[in-house]
Amino acid sequence: MALHGRGLEAVALFEEMRRAGVVPDSVAFLCMLAACSHSGLVEEGKHYFNSMEKDYAIAPKIEHYGCMVDLLSRAGLTEQALEFINTMPMVPNPVIWRTLVSSPHAQAHLLLGERVTTDLIKAEPMQEANYVMLGSIYAKLPDWKRKTGVREAMRKKGIKKIPGSTMIELGDGIYEFVAGDKSHKEHSQIYEMVEEMERKMRAAGYVSTTTNVLLDIEEEDKEGALNKHSEKLAIAFALLKTNPRSTIRIVKNLVCVDCHSATKLISLIYNRQIVVRDRNRFHHFKDGFCSCNDFW
């Protein structure tokens, strides 16, 4: 339930389990904190975290503390998350700090993100994610000179950024798309469908979230870059190849704010349920909404 964005149902099931006399263990609480985090249930998450030691004498591990940082960060409570980290009884590991600065809400704390990410690079000089986060921060400032410096540092160390990709299984085949992909034999029809999707979304009031295109290019060109993202290409392909009203299921490795917003609207316009599996969870898009309630 946590993985599918059904936080309230997870809470109800957990309470039913307790009423039945089943004593929750450390893993059960970890699942509950994840469920609360992915559904924006801040007060519930705090309650279950405190309940571990108070009611069951279970000492939280660093994974539980990480879930709490994730919960607070996703809810936009960056200051609370930072205070929580500073009062942890153990030394926070790099995962804790990446969780703090990778939240979409951390944009309001870019200088904090720069400091934390710079420290992470010193501690983990070969970790690709650290450089990507720092480059994103410089792009949002915007400071294109220092962003270019981050790219150059990655190049010198032989660190390559993992490209965003989306896969879809249709019939007996698995098809993979990357941004701007034209390797598919039907790429002309796929791009025509992408253009149709964009026209219909704009007619419904959709505006591209260009702040997440971290390139020093004009706004119009940024929108063009977003239109070629792998998720939109995969969805366009599915719309061409599947029956009307059938469910579309895709798998992607990276999360994009614009694609998430667009997929919500596409599910409404084309009357489709779209299930997207990212690195951490499932997103169920239907009738213009996502099961994650935008707490991803």
C-alpha positions in Angstrom: 0.0 0.0 0.0 2.9 2.4 0.7 4.4 1.7 -2.7 1.1 2.4 -4.4 0.4 5.7 -2.6 -2.4 4.3 -0.4 -1.2 5.8 2.8 -4.6 6.1 4.7 -5.4 2.5 3.9 -1.9 1.5 5.1 -2.6 3.3 8.4 -6.0 1.6 8.7 -4.5 -1.8 8.1 -1.7 -1.2 10.6 -4.3 -0.3 13.3 -6.4 -3.3 12.4 -3.3 -5.5 12.8 -2.6 -4.0 16.2 -6.2 -4.5 17.4 -5.8 -8.2 16.3 -2.9 -8.5 18.7 -0.1 -8.7 16.2 2.9 -6.8 17.6 4.6 -4.6 15.0 8.3 -5.0 14.6 11.0 -2.7 13.2 10.2 -3.5 9.6 6.5 -2.9 10.1 7.2 0.6 11.4 9.6 1.2 8.5 6.8 0.4 6.1 4.4 2.7 8.0 6.8 5.6 7.9 7.2 5.1 4.1 3.5 5.0 3.7 3.1 8.3 5.6 5.9 9.9 3.7 4.5 9.1 0.3 1.0 10.3 1.3 1.8 13.5 3.1 0.7 12.2 6.5 3.1 14.2 8.6 1.3 14.0 12.0 0.7 10.3 11.5 4.3 9.7 10.7 5.5 11.6 13.8 3.1 9.5 15.9 4.3 6.2 14.6 8.0 7.2 14.9 7.5 8.2 18.6 5.4 5.1 19.2 8.3 2.8 18.4 10.2 3.4 21.6 7.3 4.7 23.7 5.0 1.7 23.1 7.2 -1.1 21.9 10.7 -0.4 23.1 12.0 -0.5 19.6 15.0 1.8 19.0 14.7 3.5 15.6 17.5 2.7 13.2 19.0 5.1 10.7 16.5 3.8 8.1 13.7 5.1 10.3 15.4 8.4 10.8 15.8 8.6 7.0 12.1 8.0 6.5 11.3 10.9 8.9 13.7 13.2 7.0 11.9 12.1 3.8 8.5 12.7 5.3 9.3 16.2 6.5 11.2 17.2 3.3 8.4 16.0 1.0 5.9 18.0 3.0 8.0 21.2 2.5 9.2 21.3 6.2 12.8 21.6 5.3 13.7 23.5 8.5 12.1 20.8 10.6 13.9 18.2 8.6 17.3 19.9 9.2 16.6 20.3 12.9 15.6 16.6 13.1 18.9 15.6 11.4 20.9 17.7 13.8 19.3 16.0 16.8 19.8 12.4 15.6 21.6 10.1 18.1 23.8 8.8 15.3 25.9 10.5 12.6 23.7 11.1 9.6 25.0 9.1 6.5 25.1 10.5 3.0 21.7 9.1 2.2 20.1 11.2 4.9 21.7 14.4 3.5 20.7 13.5 -0.1 17.2 12.9 1.0 17.1 16.4 2.5 18.4 18.3 -0.5 16.8 16.2 -3.3 13.2 17.2 -2.2 11.4 19.5 -4.7 10.7 21.8 -1.8 14.4 22.2 -1.2 14.5 24.8 -4.0 13.7 27.5 -1.4 16.9 26.5 0.4 19.4 26.4 -2.4 22.4 27.8 -0.4 21.8 25.0 2.2 21.6 22.5 -0.7 24.9 23.8 -2.1 26.7 23.5 1.2 25.4 20.0 1.9 26.0 18.7 -1.7 29.5 20.1 -1.7 30.3 18.2 1.5 28.8 15.1 -0.1 31.1 15.3 -3.1 34.1 15.6 -0.7 32.9 12.5 1.1 31.8 10.5 -2.0 33.9 11.9 -4.9 32.7 9.2 -7.3 28.9 9.3 -6.5 27.1 10.5 -9.7 24.0 11.7 -7.8 26.0 14.3 -5.8 27.2 16.0 -8.9 23.8 16.0 -10.5 22.2 17.6 -7.4 24.9 20.3 -7.3 24.5 21.0 -11.0 20.8 21.3 -10.5 21.2 23.8 -7.7 23.5 26.0 -9.8 21.0 25.8 -12.7 18.2 27.0 -10.4 20.2 29.9 -8.9 21.0 30.3 -12.0 24.8 30.1 -12.1 25.7 28.5 -15.5 29.4 29.0 -15.0 29.5 26.9 -11.9 27.1 24.4 -13.4 29.5 24.0 -16.3 32.3 23.5 -13.7 30.4 20.6 -12.2 30.0 19.0 -15.6 33.7 19.4 -16.2 34.6 17.9 -12.9 32.4 14.9 -13.8 34.1 14.5 -17.1 37.6 14.6 -15.7 36.7 11.9 -13.2 35.0 9.8 -15.8 31.6 10.1 -14.1 28.6 9.9 -16.5 25.1 11.1 -15.8 22.6 8.3 -16.1 20.2 9.3 -18.9 16.4 9.3 -18.2 14.7 6.3 -19.9 11.2 4.8 -20.0 10.2 1.3 -20.9 6.9 -0.2 -21.9 6.0 -3.8 -22.6 3.5 -4.4 -25.5 2.8 -7.8 -26.9 6.0 -9.8 -27.1 8.3 -6.8 -27.1 9.8 -4.4 -24.6 10.4 -0.9 -26.0 12.7 1.6 -24.4 12.7 5.4 -25.0 15.2 8.1 -24.0 14.8 11.9 -24.4 14.7 12.9 -28.0 14.7 9.3 -29.1 14.3 8.7 -32.9 15.5 5.1 -33.0 12.1 3.6 -33.2 11.0 2.8 -36.7 7.7 4.6 -36.1 9.2 7.7 -34.5 7.4 10.0 -37.0 4.0 8.8 -35.8 5.1 8.9 -32.2 6.2 12.5 -32.5 2.9 13.4 -34.2 1.1 11.9 -31.3 3.3 13.9 -28.9 2.3 17.1 -30.7 -1.4 16.1 -30.5 -1.0 15.5 -26.8 0.6 18.9 -26.4 -2.2 20.6 -28.3 -4.9 19.0 -26.3 -3.1 19.7 -23.0 -2.6 23.4 -23.9 -6.3 23.7 -24.8 -7.0 22.4 -21.3 -4.8 25.0 -19.8 -1.6 23.1 -19.4 1.7 25.1 -19.0 5.1 23.3 -19.2 7.2 23.4 -16.0 10.3 24.8 -17.6 12.0 25.5 -14.3 13.1 21.9 -14.3 14.9 22.0 -17.6 18.3 22.8 -16.3 19.9 24.2 -19.4 20.9 27.7 -20.4 18.4 28.0 -23.3 15.3 30.1 -24.1 11.9 29.3 -22.7 10.5 28.1 -26.0 13.4 25.8 -26.5 13.0 24.5 -23.0 9.4 23.5 -23.7 10.6 21.7 -26.8 13.1 19.7 -24.7 10.3 18.7 -22.3 8.1 17.5 -25.1 10.8 15.0 -26.1 11.2 13.5 -22.6 11.1 9.7 -22.6 7.9 9.3 -20.6 5.9 11.4 -23.1 7.3 9.4 -26.0 6.4 6.1 -24.3 2.9 7.3 -23.5 2.4 8.5 -27.1 3.6 5.1 -28.4 1.1 3.4 -26.0 -1.8 5.6 -27.1 -1.0 4.6 -30.7 -0.7 0.9 -30.0 -3.2 0.0 -27.4 -7.0 -0.1 -27.3 -9.0 3.0 -26.2 -9.6 3.1 -22.4 -7.1 0.3 -21.7 -4.5 0.8 -18.9 -1.0 2.0 -19.9 1.9 0.6 -17.8 5.4 2.1 -18.0 8.6 1.9 -16.1 11.0 4.8 -15.7 14.3 5.5 -13.9 14.1 9.2 -13.3 11.4 11.5 -12.0 10.4 14.7 -13.8 8.0 17.3 -12.3 6.7 18.3 -15.8 6.1 14.8 -16.9 4.2 14.0 -13.7 2.0 17.0 -14.3 1.5 16.2 -17.9 0.6 12.5 -17.2 -2.1 13.6 -14.9 -3.7 15.6 -17.6 -3.2 13.0 -20.3 -5.0 10.4 -18.1 -8.0 12.8 -18.1 -8.0 13.9 -21.8 -7.6 10.4 -23.1 -9.7 8.6 -20.5 -6.8 6.3 -19.6 -5.4 4.9 -16.4 -1.6 5.2 -16.5 0.5 3.3 -14.1 4.1 4.5 -13.8 6.8 2.6 -11.8 9.7 4.8 -10.9 12.8 3.9 -8.8 10.8 4.0 -5.6 7.1 3.4 -6.1 4.1 3.1 -8.3 2.1 6.2 -9.5 -1.5 5.5 -10.6 -2.8 8.3 -12.8 -6.6 8.5 -13.4 -9.1 11.2 -14.2 -6.4 13.9 -13.9 -5.1 12.8 -10.5 -2.2 10.7 -9.2 -2.3 8.3 -6.3 0.7 10.0 -4.8 -1.2 13.3 -4.3 2.0 15.0 -5.5 4.0 13.8 -2.4 6.6 12.0 -4.5 
